[in-house]
Amino acid sequence: MTVISVPQAFNEEELFVDLRSIFGNSLFLKCEGFNFAGSIKIKAATEMVEAADRDGVLTPHSILVESSSGNLGVALSMIAASKGYRFLCVTDSRCNLSTRLLMEALGSEVHVVSDPDAAGGFLGARLDYVRALCASDDRYVWLNQYTNQGNWRAHYRTTAPAIARQFPQLDVLFVGAGTTGTLMGCARYFKRWHRPVRIVAVDSFGSVIFGGSPGRRMIPGLGMTVRPPLLDESYVDEVVRVEEADSIRACHRLARRGFLFGGSTGTVVSGAMDWLSRHDASDLTAVAIAPDLGERYLDTVYQTNWIEAIYGKDVLSSDFDVPVQAVHQNAF
Ligand SMILES: Cc1ncc(COP(=O)(O)O)c(C=O)c1O
């Protein structure tokens, strides 16, 4: 029996799905959606708020503010409610309706930025809004997931050791990249581990995290329109880039076997399967991280009209059983 008194005290760390029967190659998918915030972001949120509490940054009058495409916003809403702080989430029009309603149900205020910045992305516009708020009233406390060291430390302390405990012979780890908190925490941990682990970052086309030119991205969570300040590329062995249409196909392929995961899991699985199909993977122990589950994406990733409007009519009509395609590059 597990008994808790605050929601952030519970997180399922030991659940992995073996994808061999669905995709052909063995890949253990670490499921991070089984906690009260519904995503991996519970870890960064808990670490950042507790550090701010410890450092005396937060007072009873503080209002937490954060720019989030959704999952961190939900996690912070939950923790703020649990600790009695107010929270304002600054998001943009790509935030799923259900995610926004969830934050509001937890008592948070949500501000939706609807105009992109000069570069065509929303991140700059969201950050400008947060900066203006903080300048206007010193009760606002911005944890800033993009620069906060607690973001990667959370995964160094929890996610990576949880994988290491279950897979002492781990060879390759696939991690999706957004703020790169998950990637950097895991990469730093495994670079100091007892055996070499290949760290493969998975990013979407249209993201500029590892270079390239910005383009349209509709699946929240992965990718950035600027280079993430937390990223240290010396810890990353390889980068795989995935087209969003392939992310959608991977999500639907999993759903047809009863596993409803979020859009970024489709990206990570698609990229990982592409990598595994290009390497002699039969003896490799491979793990990938699934940041959340699919219910928040019912009106996007799992909705035919939305998919067809964005990716075209044929995106799901092709045979799911051919290997998913992704384009790779050796980054370094
Ligand atoms: C669904 C989802 N996938 C992936 C990520 C990327 O994680 P990170 O910011 O640690 O790079 C996030 C982060 O918000 C997310 O919400």
The ligand as a Tripos MOL2 file, in Angstrom:
@<TRIPOS>MOLECULE
LIG
   16    16     1     0     0
SMALL
NO_CHARGES

@<TRIPOS>ATOM
      1 C1          4.9470   15.9560  -23.3560 C.3       1 LIG1
      2 C2          6.3740   16.3880  -23.1730 C.ar      1 LIG1
      3 N1          7.3170   15.7410  -23.8260 N.ar      1 LIG1
      4 C3          8.6100   16.0980  -23.7230 C.ar      1 LIG1
      5 C4          9.0060   17.1480  -22.9530 C.ar      1 LIG1
      6 C5         10.4610   17.5550  -22.9380 C.3       1 LIG1
      7 O1         11.0800   17.4700  -21.7060 O.3       1 LIG1
      8 P1         12.2650   18.4460  -21.3200 P.3       1 LIG1
      9 O2         11.6820   19.8130  -21.1510 O.co2     1 LIG1
     10 O3         12.8070   17.8900  -20.0430 O.co2     1 LIG1
     11 O4         13.2660   18.4400  -22.4140 O.co2     1 LIG1
     12 C6          8.0390   17.8310  -22.2780 C.ar      1 LIG1
     13 C7          8.3970   18.9790  -21.4920 C.2       1 LIG1
     14 O5          7.5750   19.8040  -21.1760 O.2       1 LIG1
     15 C8          6.6800   17.4500  -22.3830 C.ar      1 LIG1
     16 O6          5.7100   18.1240  -21.7560 O.3       1 LIG1
@<TRIPOS>BOND
     1     1     2 1
     2     2     3 ar
     3     2    15 ar
     4     3     4 ar
     5     4     5 ar
     6     5     6 1
     7     5    12 ar
     8     6     7 1
     9     7     8 1
    10     8     9 2
    11     8    10 1
    12     8    11 1
    13    12    13 1
    14    12    15 ar
    15    13    14 2
    16    15    16 1
@<TRIPOS>SUBSTRUCTURE
     1 LIG1         1 GROUP 0 **** ****
